Amino acid sequence: MCAWKYKRIMPKIAIAKLKLMEPKEIIDLAGMSLHHISSILEKTPYEAEISKIGTKELSANSLEDALLQNFIKTCEELMELSPKHIRLLLSTFLMKFEANCVKAILRAKQADLDVDEAMKYIMPVGRLGEARCRKTLEISEKVADVVESLSDMEYGSVLEKAFAVYEEEEIFYLLEIALDRHVYSKIWRAIGKLGGLDKKIARTVIGLEIDSANVKTILRCKAMEIRNYQIRRYLIPVSEVFGEKELEEVIRESDIQSFINSLVRLARNAMVRDYQYIFTE
């Protein structure tokens, strides 16, 4: 990692960090009413997003959306000042939020919510702005229609490939997994274009996120009594800690306690303390 590559972006990050809330200030928000929390956040870097929430619309969901919108805006600002491959990684990373938006639309249609009710749980982002999300909900009577309405985006083709299995097995979660696999695979490929310490740091951070996603997938699939050979299709075997071989091993465990014990042992063998701490706890 060469410091000169980041000479434009580091001053902006340093200033932005100084404006962030202190941990104690965040902890003090616990137990406060939403209106009190909102009034305090309006005096922070989140002011622009929080101020757009009307009093009648104030809710835990709207506050969370405002904070996420601020995070996305910050990433987009950093992208403009970043070197080429970092820009690619950040832009690919932001696809997670688009995928989450697609998931929310799918869930709303699965639950047969009306458009206005559904929009309360959807955070429009990127190429999926509010108008696009609303239109997709309006023209879609069922989940299959949502897949068709997204045919002009890569998420449409991803869902189309997963839809046959979803219909056969009647497991809605499989559509969400398909989106996660697509996005995380693209993020991992973007990391591969980095070099040196940049790549090492990115793989450590994103690798932990992918491993967490895999663990959650295995736990949910086990709870739904999905067979082992089927679970393998839904995993993202790219991590340097829990790769394909390691995931194959833990999938075979018959109960949750044995599963967790195997994760701890594998983490210990790989000498990764973060993983040991997480799974031991």
Summary of the structure (lengths in Angstrom):
residues: 281
radius of gyration: 20.7
end to end distance: 33.5
largest distance: 53.9
contacts: 779
relative contact order: 0.06
helix: 73%
strand: 1%
